[in-house]
Amino acid sequence: MLLESFKSFVRENVPLAPYTWLHLGGCARYFAEPADFEQLQGLVAEASRQSIGVRILGGGSNILVKDSGFDGLVIQLIAPAFQKISFQGNRVTCGGGVRLSHLVTACVAQGLAGVAHLVGIPGSVGGALRANSGTEEGDIGHAVREAQMLRRNGELVSVTGKQLAFSHRRSSLDELAILEATLELQPGDVKYLTKREQTFWIVKRSRQPNHPTRSAVAFIDPDGESAGELIHRTGFSGLIEGSVQMNATYPNYITAGTGATADQVLTLLERVRKGVLEKTGVRLQPHLVVW
Ligand SMILES: Cc1cc2nc3c(=O)[nH]c(=O)nc-3n(C[C@H](O)[C@H](O)[C@H](O)COP(=O)(O)OP(=O)(O)OC[C@H]3O[C@@H](n4cnc5c(N)ncnc54)[C@H](O)[C@@H]3O)c2cc1C
C-alpha cells in the first residue's frame, strides 16, 4: 500500500456511491477518516510527497463521482475532532465536518440570527463554505469572519478580513480542506428564530424534489437569472438520458433512477448546457463538482 504507515485508518478501493446523494460512480483508491488534526495533516503531507491526488468529501450532496472512480485519496472529516461548535458572544466557531443543519439549529437555540435561512441545505459546513451555499435570503459567506484551512502540502493557513471573498456560489476558501470557520451573527429571540427556521424549512422543502436523495443541483444561477427558469423556458425540463432526468417540476435538479450512471448525468448536463446556450446565448456553469 502506498500509504503504508497510515493503514490503521486508510482503506483501499472504497465505493464512493454510498457517500454521495446521487449514489453514483466508482471507487476511491484510498479512503480515510482521520481521527484528529495530526492524523489528517500527516496523511495529507505524505500524499503530497507521494504525488497522490487528494479530495475532501463533505456530505456528498454536490459531488458526481465518475464511473471510473477517483484514483487518489478521499478524506472525510467525520471524526468528532472536526465536529465541534463553540460560541463566544455573537460569534460561533464551527468545524468543517459539522452538518450545516446542526450549525443552524445550534445557532437558533443560542439566540443567534443570520443563518436560519440555510436550514434544509444538505451537506457540511465545509461544503457550504467552499460553494458559498445559500438561498434567496443570502449566502453563508456574508457571516464568515475567519477560517482555518489545510494546504495540499500539509501546511495550516488562517484567513481573515480582506482575504475572505465570496460571490454567488464561489468563495476564496479554496485550499484543500476547510477545517474551521468563525461566523459573526446577530443577537435574536430564540422563539422567533425557531419559528423562522421552521418556516424556512417548509419553504425549502416545497422548492426541491420530494425525494431529494438521488438528486443534485445541476447549474449555478447565471447573473440575475434562475437556471431553473432558463431550463424550463428553453424546454429542457424533464429531459431524459438513460435513467437520469432533469426534474420536470424543479427544473434545475437532476434526478438519478435505478440503473443510472455518472456518464448519463454528464451527457444530460452537456445536452442541457449546449441547448440553453444555442437557444439563449447564456453559458450555464455546472453546480455539481465532478470527481
Ligand atoms: C436536494 C438538494 C438541495 C440543495 N439545495 C441547495 C440550496 O438551497 N443552496 C445551495 O447553495 N446549495 C444547495 N444544494 C447543493 C449542496 O447541498 C451544497 O453545495 C452543499 O453546500 C454541499 O455540501 P457538502 O458537504 O455536501 O459538499 P460535498 O458534496 O461533499 O462536496 C462539494 C465540494 O465541496 C468540497 N468540500 C466539502 N467539504 C469540504 C471541506 N471541509 N473543505 C474543503 N472542501 C470541502 C468538496 O471537495 C467538493 O469540491 C442542494 C443539494 C441538494 C441535493
The ligand as a Gaussian input file, in Angstrom:
#p B3LYP/6-31G(d) Opt

LIG

0 1
 C      -31.771000      18.386000      -2.521000
 C      -30.658000      19.403000      -2.572000
 C      -30.932000      20.728000      -2.259000
 C      -29.906000      21.695000      -2.305000
 N      -30.206000      22.997000      -2.016000
 C      -29.220000      23.937000      -2.067000
 C      -29.523000      25.311000      -1.754000
 O      -30.642000      25.677000      -1.443000
 N      -28.497000      26.209000      -1.854000
 C      -27.228000      25.836000      -2.193000
 O      -26.357000      26.703000      -2.233000
 N      -26.932000      24.551000      -2.479000
 C      -27.885000      23.593000      -2.424000
 N      -27.588000      22.291000      -2.711000
 C      -26.214000      21.919000      -3.091000
 C      -25.372000      21.376000      -1.919000
 O      -26.192000      20.965000      -0.855000
 C      -24.398000      22.424000      -1.422000
 O      -23.472000      22.757000      -2.427000
 C      -23.636000      21.941000      -0.158000
 O      -23.088000      23.041000       0.485000
 C      -22.569000      20.920000      -0.430000
 O      -22.029000      20.492000       0.807000
 P      -21.463000      19.020000       1.005000
 O      -20.869000      18.934000       2.358000
 O      -22.498000      18.012000       0.670000
 O      -20.291000      19.013000      -0.067000
 P      -19.799000      17.802000      -0.999000
 O      -20.864000      17.479000      -1.976000
 O      -19.320000      16.688000      -0.118000
 O      -18.582000      18.490000      -1.700000
 C      -18.766000      19.541000      -2.636000
 C      -17.423000      20.267000      -2.823000
 O      -17.050000      20.863000      -1.585000
 C      -15.763000      20.390000      -1.195000
 N      -15.724000      20.257000       0.260000
 C      -16.602000      19.619000       1.074000
 N      -16.209000      19.737000       2.365000
 C      -15.043000      20.434000       2.353000
 C      -14.122000      20.874000       3.361000
 N      -14.306000      20.637000       4.675000
 N      -13.024000      21.557000       2.959000
 C      -12.814000      21.834000       1.654000
 N      -13.627000      21.445000       0.654000
 C      -14.742000      20.761000       1.008000
 C      -15.595000      19.044000      -1.886000
 O      -14.229000      18.719000      -2.022000
 C      -16.288000      19.308000      -3.205000
 O      -15.414000      20.000000      -4.076000
 C      -28.596000      21.312000      -2.671000
 C      -28.321000      19.961000      -2.995000
 C      -29.343000      19.018000      -2.940000
 C      -29.024000      17.599000      -3.280000

